[in-house]
Amino acid sequence: MSLRTIDIAIGIVFLFLLLTFVASALLEIISKALNWRAKNLHDAIGVMLADSRLLTPSDVYRNPLVLALSRDACSISRWDVLERMGWREHQRMVPPSYIPPATFSAVVLETVINHAAARSWAETLDHDRKPLYLFPDGAVEAARSVVDWYSIQGERDALLSVLRTALATQGSSIQAVRLAIEKWFNDTMDRASGWYKRRTQSVLLVLGLIIGLGGNVDTIAVVRWLYQSDAARQVTLAAASDYLKQNSPASGGARPGDTISTLATQLSNVDRQIADLQYPIGWRFGNDANKPDISLAQYLIGGLITAIAVSMGSTF
């Protein structure tokens, strides 16, 4: 492989890297505006509690432990149009995008104990006249009573199955029951992460098509430009080298914790870098001498190559 070929490859990869940052920043802005992470979490909890009469997603989100992780919708500025567009479980609160497993298990056990108290399944009193379900062993007995009652009613759902299995295998250890609930929650969140990645992969492909075809980022034209110009190869090689000296390859990408203003700054910086390198991309009209003559087939193929590279995101 000749040095020219290597230099061309570096120039193309560096362009794709910058465009990937653009797509990931746009994706993060969309995700924040529509509150996708919180909606994905809510959907995952909905799958966990499907058909459950013991606990519903609304019960989880109205529990004080989860409300403490939420934000009052009244605190959102009327000018913050993007955040007002985001999904909410109910209008008053902006739901959390993350719930700790320990919090979820506490919500489940609190619900079980409340059911036991309401139905008087744990009315046995100790010598201090306190209900038995206020003690660790009593909490296990309360959970067992609730599970047995719902089983008698013919209820079958994942939550009851987890509780029934934990109670049958872990004896009277309330901590073991909590750990079983938390493992169930973590396993579901792992699958939910896969759901979120598939959604973002589809959006990245759409953004890649918009950038590649809508922005006229023709990979074939860029390869030809790098092949024909020694100066272009030297400039892009130097820019790529300088970038890697100052940053790790992943440091310029969008992160979930970035604010929308930070993402906008990243987009501006990347746009300036691409403009400084003078890649032959974008639309040129009129009598521009640098306007490339390309066929429709090249435009479509070159743009599609760009879209596929950009859609790979952080993997690329």
C-alpha beads as a LAMMPS data file, in Angstrom:
LAMMPS data file: protein, C-alpha beads

316 atoms
315 bonds

1 atom types
1 bond types

-500.0 500.0 xlo xhi
-500.0 500.0 ylo yhi
-500.0 500.0 zlo zhi

Masses

1 110.0

Atoms # bond

1 1 1 0.000 0.000 0.000
2 1 1 1.487 3.329 -1.086
3 1 1 1.901 6.322 1.185
4 1 1 -0.581 8.218 -0.986
5 1 1 -3.233 5.576 -0.343
6 1 1 -2.592 5.742 3.406
7 1 1 -2.812 9.541 3.369
8 1 1 -6.102 9.393 1.448
9 1 1 -7.489 6.880 3.947
10 1 1 -6.479 9.119 6.851
11 1 1 -8.125 12.137 5.206
12 1 1 -11.367 10.229 4.627
13 1 1 -11.428 8.713 8.127
14 1 1 -10.798 12.132 9.694
15 1 1 -13.724 13.615 7.741
16 1 1 -15.964 10.725 8.824
17 1 1 -14.832 11.244 12.423
18 1 1 -15.827 14.915 12.341
19 1 1 -19.171 14.111 10.694
20 1 1 -19.807 11.399 13.280
21 1 1 -19.376 14.037 15.989
22 1 1 -21.923 16.204 14.179
23 1 1 -24.430 13.349 13.991
24 1 1 -23.909 12.300 17.611
25 1 1 -24.366 15.901 18.815
26 1 1 -27.580 16.241 16.793
27 1 1 -28.780 12.883 18.125
28 1 1 -28.107 13.961 21.705
29 1 1 -29.995 17.225 21.174
30 1 1 -32.995 15.287 19.808
31 1 1 -32.782 12.785 22.663
32 1 1 -32.734 15.530 25.296
33 1 1 -35.500 17.503 23.623
34 1 1 -37.844 14.502 23.466
35 1 1 -36.637 12.960 26.765
36 1 1 -35.992 9.622 25.093
37 1 1 -33.968 8.121 27.926
38 1 1 -36.731 8.722 30.460
39 1 1 -39.332 7.313 28.037
40 1 1 -37.154 4.261 27.382
41 1 1 -36.842 3.677 31.141
42 1 1 -40.612 4.013 31.585
43 1 1 -41.262 1.555 28.750
44 1 1 -38.833 -0.951 30.288
45 1 1 -40.560 -0.714 33.671
46 1 1 -43.874 -1.126 31.843
47 1 1 -42.601 -4.399 30.357
48 1 1 -41.453 -5.567 33.795
49 1 1 -44.817 -4.836 35.394
50 1 1 -47.034 -5.859 32.480
51 1 1 -50.456 -7.087 33.673
52 1 1 -49.425 -6.701 37.331
53 1 1 -52.176 -5.710 39.772
54 1 1 -49.691 -5.505 42.612
55 1 1 -47.627 -2.652 41.159
56 1 1 -48.017 -0.516 38.018
57 1 1 -45.568 1.897 36.335
58 1 1 -47.711 4.800 37.546
59 1 1 -47.337 3.529 41.110
60 1 1 -43.564 3.503 40.673
61 1 1 -43.420 7.029 39.285
62 1 1 -45.716 8.400 41.990
63 1 1 -43.718 6.859 44.799
64 1 1 -41.906 9.510 46.911
65 1 1 -38.558 7.773 46.354
66 1 1 -38.895 8.178 42.576
67 1 1 -40.497 11.609 42.778
68 1 1 -37.354 12.711 44.603
69 1 1 -35.407 11.868 41.432
70 1 1 -37.817 13.824 39.228
71 1 1 -37.966 17.543 38.534
72 1 1 -40.928 19.833 38.929
73 1 1 -42.179 20.821 35.488
74 1 1 -42.985 24.285 36.833
75 1 1 -39.242 24.941 37.096
76 1 1 -38.886 24.760 33.302
77 1 1 -38.675 28.184 31.739
78 1 1 -41.466 29.083 29.333
79 1 1 -38.722 29.912 26.824
80 1 1 -37.200 26.437 27.052
81 1 1 -39.241 25.126 24.129
82 1 1 -37.128 22.021 23.574
83 1 1 -37.503 20.706 27.119
84 1 1 -41.224 21.436 27.104
85 1 1 -41.526 19.112 24.089
86 1 1 -40.111 16.184 26.051
87 1 1 -42.095 13.154 27.181
88 1 1 -43.500 13.095 30.738
89 1 1 -45.263 10.353 32.691
90 1 1 -47.596 13.056 33.964
91 1 1 -47.585 16.782 33.310
92 1 1 -46.469 18.044 36.699
93 1 1 -43.113 16.248 36.873
94 1 1 -40.218 15.680 34.504
95 1 1 -39.420 11.983 35.077
96 1 1 -35.889 10.720 35.764
97 1 1 -33.844 9.083 33.022
98 1 1 -32.288 6.730 35.584
99 1 1 -33.615 4.954 38.678
100 1 1 -31.105 3.156 40.949
101 1 1 -31.834 -0.575 41.378
102 1 1 -31.921 -0.151 45.176
103 1 1 -34.629 2.507 44.794
104 1 1 -36.730 0.235 42.585
105 1 1 -36.457 -2.693 45.017
106 1 1 -37.415 -0.387 47.897
107 1 1 -40.497 0.753 45.961
108 1 1 -41.507 -2.877 45.335
109 1 1 -41.105 -3.900 48.963
110 1 1 -42.871 -0.775 50.225
111 1 1 -45.797 -1.622 47.959
112 1 1 -45.864 -5.205 49.218
113 1 1 -45.845 -4.073 52.846
114 1 1 -48.600 -1.518 52.152
115 1 1 -50.718 -4.253 50.575
116 1 1 -50.120 -6.456 53.588
117 1 1 -51.079 -3.674 55.989
118 1 1 -54.193 -2.715 54.032
119 1 1 -55.496 -6.284 53.885
120 1 1 -54.497 -7.138 57.473
121 1 1 -52.319 -10.062 56.425
122 1 1 -49.723 -9.239 59.069
123 1 1 -51.751 -8.261 62.072
124 1 1 -49.770 -10.384 64.545
125 1 1 -48.358 -8.023 67.153
126 1 1 -45.193 -8.337 69.191
127 1 1 -44.896 -7.429 72.845
128 1 1 -44.390 -3.749 71.939
129 1 1 -47.715 -3.762 70.066
130 1 1 -46.022 -3.058 66.731
131 1 1 -47.228 -4.776 63.558
132 1 1 -45.034 -7.734 62.644
133 1 1 -44.446 -6.443 59.101
134 1 1 -42.359 -3.577 60.492
135 1 1 -39.573 -6.080 61.276
136 1 1 -37.306 -7.796 58.697
137 1 1 -38.695 -11.295 59.275
138 1 1 -42.202 -9.869 59.316
139 1 1 -41.574 -8.093 56.001
140 1 1 -40.717 -11.442 54.439
141 1 1 -43.890 -12.980 55.852
142 1 1 -45.891 -10.016 54.571
143 1 1 -44.400 -10.499 51.100
144 1 1 -45.149 -14.222 51.216
145 1 1 -48.751 -13.524 52.219
146 1 1 -49.212 -11.029 49.390
147 1 1 -47.736 -13.419 46.836
148 1 1 -49.887 -16.301 48.084
149 1 1 -53.060 -14.190 47.966
150 1 1 -52.469 -13.017 44.401
151 1 1 -51.571 -16.562 43.362
152 1 1 -54.873 -17.806 44.766
153 1 1 -56.626 -15.121 42.688
154 1 1 -54.993 -16.618 39.606
155 1 1 -52.680 -13.643 38.975
156 1 1 -49.594 -14.397 36.891
157 1 1 -46.999 -11.744 36.172
158 1 1 -43.221 -11.286 36.243
159 1 1 -43.145 -9.413 39.557
160 1 1 -45.026 -12.164 41.380
161 1 1 -42.754 -14.775 39.776
162 1 1 -39.620 -12.972 40.972
163 1 1 -41.002 -12.583 44.493
164 1 1 -42.244 -16.176 44.616
165 1 1 -38.885 -17.578 43.448
166 1 1 -36.881 -15.376 45.820
167 1 1 -39.070 -16.306 48.812
168 1 1 -38.891 -19.992 47.956
169 1 1 -35.111 -20.092 47.520
170 1 1 -33.841 -17.453 49.949
171 1 1 -35.867 -18.277 53.038
172 1 1 -36.407 -15.382 55.406
173 1 1 -33.662 -13.052 54.136
174 1 1 -35.262 -9.754 53.136
175 1 1 -31.885 -8.610 51.781
176 1 1 -31.787 -11.624 49.442
177 1 1 -35.275 -10.750 48.227
178 1 1 -34.132 -7.172 47.505
179 1 1 -31.099 -8.458 45.632
180 1 1 -33.324 -10.708 43.510
181 1 1 -35.532 -7.726 42.610
182 1 1 -32.479 -5.599 41.801
183 1 1 -31.010 -8.328 39.570
184 1 1 -34.306 -8.543 37.698
185 1 1 -34.260 -4.748 37.311
186 1 1 -30.634 -4.697 36.094
187 1 1 -31.258 -7.507 33.586
188 1 1 -34.225 -5.580 32.177
189 1 1 -32.190 -2.366 31.977
190 1 1 -29.524 -4.221 29.986
191 1 1 -32.185 -5.160 27.439
192 1 1 -33.566 -1.611 27.541
193 1 1 -30.101 -0.317 26.641
194 1 1 -30.257 -2.520 23.559
195 1 1 -33.671 -1.079 22.658
196 1 1 -32.298 2.441 23.003
197 1 1 -29.235 1.645 20.886
198 1 1 -31.401 0.219 18.096
199 1 1 -33.542 3.366 18.124
200 1 1 -30.519 5.655 18.045
201 1 1 -28.929 3.546 15.287
202 1 1 -31.980 4.143 13.114
203 1 1 -31.918 7.877 13.855
204 1 1 -28.169 8.018 13.131
205 1 1 -28.806 6.436 9.734
206 1 1 -31.424 9.089 8.963
207 1 1 -29.039 11.821 10.127
208 1 1 -26.304 10.232 8.033
209 1 1 -28.532 10.373 4.952
210 1 1 -29.376 14.012 5.679
211 1 1 -25.679 14.859 6.076
212 1 1 -24.501 12.729 3.141
213 1 1 -27.211 13.486 0.593
214 1 1 -28.710 16.693 1.939
215 1 1 -25.300 18.190 2.654
216 1 1 -23.735 16.795 -0.544
217 1 1 -20.922 15.028 1.314
218 1 1 -19.765 12.816 -1.543
219 1 1 -17.114 10.374 -0.348
220 1 1 -16.072 9.574 -3.920
221 1 1 -15.485 13.264 -4.697
222 1 1 -13.442 13.656 -1.506
223 1 1 -11.282 10.643 -2.415
224 1 1 -10.688 12.097 -5.875
225 1 1 -9.811 15.495 -4.363
226 1 1 -7.302 13.928 -1.970
227 1 1 -5.823 11.769 -4.735
228 1 1 -5.238 14.682 -7.080
229 1 1 -3.913 17.243 -4.581
230 1 1 -0.679 16.771 -2.627
231 1 1 -1.430 19.943 -0.656
232 1 1 -4.875 18.652 0.390
233 1 1 -3.382 15.399 1.661
234 1 1 -0.717 17.222 3.629
235 1 1 -3.221 19.613 5.225
236 1 1 -5.667 16.886 6.252
237 1 1 -2.855 14.643 7.512
238 1 1 -1.472 17.473 9.648
239 1 1 -4.957 18.322 10.972
240 1 1 -5.653 14.689 11.881
241 1 1 -2.268 14.374 13.589
242 1 1 -2.792 17.580 15.587
243 1 1 -6.268 16.477 16.598
244 1 1 -5.075 13.122 17.945
245 1 1 -2.279 14.814 19.895
246 1 1 -4.814 17.029 21.654
247 1 1 -7.739 14.595 22.004
248 1 1 -8.566 10.943 22.301
249 1 1 -10.690 9.741 19.356
250 1 1 -13.802 9.590 21.578
251 1 1 -13.318 12.882 23.374
252 1 1 -15.075 15.006 20.771
253 1 1 -18.285 13.016 20.758
254 1 1 -21.510 13.945 22.479
255 1 1 -22.069 12.568 25.987
256 1 1 -25.386 12.103 27.829
257 1 1 -24.382 14.669 30.449
258 1 1 -23.709 17.443 27.925
259 1 1 -26.109 20.377 27.916
260 1 1 -27.725 21.567 24.701
261 1 1 -25.524 24.681 24.716
262 1 1 -22.412 22.476 25.028
263 1 1 -23.606 20.357 22.102
264 1 1 -24.237 23.486 20.030
265 1 1 -20.672 24.636 20.761
266 1 1 -19.342 21.247 19.643
267 1 1 -21.282 21.539 16.384
268 1 1 -19.845 25.019 15.783
269 1 1 -16.289 23.810 16.427
270 1 1 -16.624 20.839 14.080
271 1 1 -18.148 23.033 11.372
272 1 1 -15.179 25.390 11.650
273 1 1 -12.697 22.491 11.427
274 1 1 -14.340 21.124 8.279
275 1 1 -14.484 24.590 6.703
276 1 1 -10.795 25.225 7.480
277 1 1 -9.784 22.004 5.732
278 1 1 -11.775 23.020 2.628
279 1 1 -13.124 19.569 1.868
280 1 1 -15.068 19.605 -1.440
281 1 1 -18.413 19.097 0.256
282 1 1 -21.636 21.082 0.400
283 1 1 -23.523 22.738 -2.402
284 1 1 -21.951 25.230 -4.786
285 1 1 -24.082 27.248 -7.163
286 1 1 -23.566 29.710 -9.941
287 1 1 -20.224 30.016 -11.690
288 1 1 -18.122 28.691 -8.819
289 1 1 -14.939 27.393 -10.442
290 1 1 -14.530 24.811 -7.669
291 1 1 -17.953 23.319 -8.262
292 1 1 -17.341 19.618 -9.029
293 1 1 -18.966 17.961 -12.021
294 1 1 -20.535 14.754 -10.764
295 1 1 -23.126 12.358 -12.027
296 1 1 -26.323 11.494 -10.209
297 1 1 -25.027 7.955 -9.633
298 1 1 -21.838 9.247 -7.992
299 1 1 -23.821 11.677 -5.858
300 1 1 -26.094 8.889 -4.596
301 1 1 -23.335 6.313 -4.054
302 1 1 -20.934 8.801 -2.461
303 1 1 -23.632 10.181 -0.177
304 1 1 -24.749 6.681 0.819
305 1 1 -21.181 5.710 1.754
306 1 1 -21.009 8.801 3.959
307 1 1 -24.375 7.994 5.544
308 1 1 -23.310 4.431 6.396
309 1 1 -20.037 5.642 7.945
310 1 1 -21.821 8.303 10.002
311 1 1 -24.546 5.868 11.146
312 1 1 -21.907 3.673 12.780
313 1 1 -21.515 6.383 15.424
314 1 1 -19.043 5.690 18.220
315 1 1 -18.383 2.229 16.772
316 1 1 -16.772 3.909 13.771

Bonds

1 1 1 2
2 1 2 3
3 1 3 4
4 1 4 5
5 1 5 6
6 1 6 7
7 1 7 8
8 1 8 9
9 1 9 10
10 1 10 11
11 1 11 12
12 1 12 13
13 1 13 14
14 1 14 15
15 1 15 16
16 1 16 17
17 1 17 18
18 1 18 19
19 1 19 20
20 1 20 21
21 1 21 22
22 1 22 23
23 1 23 24
24 1 24 25
25 1 25 26
26 1 26 27
27 1 27 28
28 1 28 29
29 1 29 30
30 1 30 31
31 1 31 32
32 1 32 33
33 1 33 34
34 1 34 35
35 1 35 36
36 1 36 37
37 1 37 38
38 1 38 39
39 1 39 40
40 1 40 41
41 1 41 42
42 1 42 43
43 1 43 44
44 1 44 45
45 1 45 46
46 1 46 47
47 1 47 48
48 1 48 49
49 1 49 50
50 1 50 51
51 1 51 52
52 1 52 53
53 1 53 54
54 1 54 55
55 1 55 56
56 1 56 57
57 1 57 58
58 1 58 59
59 1 59 60
60 1 60 61
61 1 61 62
62 1 62 63
63 1 63 64
64 1 64 65
65 1 65 66
66 1 66 67
67 1 67 68
68 1 68 69
69 1 69 70
70 1 70 71
71 1 71 72
72 1 72 73
73 1 73 74
74 1 74 75
75 1 75 76
76 1 76 77
77 1 77 78
78 1 78 79
79 1 79 80
80 1 80 81
81 1 81 82
82 1 82 83
83 1 83 84
84 1 84 85
85 1 85 86
86 1 86 87
87 1 87 88
88 1 88 89
89 1 89 90
90 1 90 91
91 1 91 92
92 1 92 93
93 1 93 94
94 1 94 95
95 1 95 96
96 1 96 97
97 1 97 98
98 1 98 99
99 1 99 100
100 1 100 101
101 1 101 102
102 1 102 103
103 1 103 104
104 1 104 105
105 1 105 106
106 1 106 107
107 1 107 108
108 1 108 109
109 1 109 110
110 1 110 111
111 1 111 112
112 1 112 113
113 1 113 114
114 1 114 115
115 1 115 116
116 1 116 117
117 1 117 118
118 1 118 119
119 1 119 120
120 1 120 121
121 1 121 122
122 1 122 123
123 1 123 124
124 1 124 125
125 1 125 126
126 1 126 127
127 1 127 128
128 1 128 129
129 1 129 130
130 1 130 131
131 1 131 132
132 1 132 133
133 1 133 134
134 1 134 135
135 1 135 136
136 1 136 137
137 1 137 138
138 1 138 139
139 1 139 140
140 1 140 141
141 1 141 142
142 1 142 143
143 1 143 144
144 1 144 145
145 1 145 146
146 1 146 147
147 1 147 148
148 1 148 149
149 1 149 150
150 1 150 151
151 1 151 152
152 1 152 153
153 1 153 154
154 1 154 155
155 1 155 156
156 1 156 157
157 1 157 158
158 1 158 159
159 1 159 160
160 1 160 161
161 1 161 162
162 1 162 163
163 1 163 164
164 1 164 165
165 1 165 166
166 1 166 167
167 1 167 168
168 1 168 169
169 1 169 170
170 1 170 171
171 1 171 172
172 1 172 173
173 1 173 174
174 1 174 175
175 1 175 176
176 1 176 177
177 1 177 178
178 1 178 179
179 1 179 180
180 1 180 181
181 1 181 182
182 1 182 183
183 1 183 184
184 1 184 185
185 1 185 186
186 1 186 187
187 1 187 188
188 1 188 189
189 1 189 190
190 1 190 191
191 1 191 192
192 1 192 193
193 1 193 194
194 1 194 195
195 1 195 196
196 1 196 197
197 1 197 198
198 1 198 199
199 1 199 200
200 1 200 201
201 1 201 202
202 1 202 203
203 1 203 204
204 1 204 205
205 1 205 206
206 1 206 207
207 1 207 208
208 1 208 209
209 1 209 210
210 1 210 211
211 1 211 212
212 1 212 213
213 1 213 214
214 1 214 215
215 1 215 216
216 1 216 217
217 1 217 218
218 1 218 219
219 1 219 220
220 1 220 221
221 1 221 222
222 1 222 223
223 1 223 224
224 1 224 225
225 1 225 226
226 1 226 227
227 1 227 228
228 1 228 229
229 1 229 230
230 1 230 231
231 1 231 232
232 1 232 233
233 1 233 234
234 1 234 235
235 1 235 236
236 1 236 237
237 1 237 238
238 1 238 239
239 1 239 240
240 1 240 241
241 1 241 242
242 1 242 243
243 1 243 244
244 1 244 245
245 1 245 246
246 1 246 247
247 1 247 248
248 1 248 249
249 1 249 250
250 1 250 251
251 1 251 252
252 1 252 253
253 1 253 254
254 1 254 255
255 1 255 256
256 1 256 257
257 1 257 258
258 1 258 259
259 1 259 260
260 1 260 261
261 1 261 262
262 1 262 263
263 1 263 264
264 1 264 265
265 1 265 266
266 1 266 267
267 1 267 268
268 1 268 269
269 1 269 270
270 1 270 271
271 1 271 272
272 1 272 273
273 1 273 274
274 1 274 275
275 1 275 276
276 1 276 277
277 1 277 278
278 1 278 279
279 1 279 280
280 1 280 281
281 1 281 282
282 1 282 283
283 1 283 284
284 1 284 285
285 1 285 286
286 1 286 287
287 1 287 288
288 1 288 289
289 1 289 290
290 1 290 291
291 1 291 292
292 1 292 293
293 1 293 294
294 1 294 295
295 1 295 296
296 1 296 297
297 1 297 298
298 1 298 299
299 1 299 300
300 1 300 301
301 1 301 302
302 1 302 303
303 1 303 304
304 1 304 305
305 1 305 306
306 1 306 307
307 1 307 308
308 1 308 309
309 1 309 310
310 1 310 311
311 1 311 312
312 1 312 313
313 1 313 314
314 1 314 315
315 1 315 316
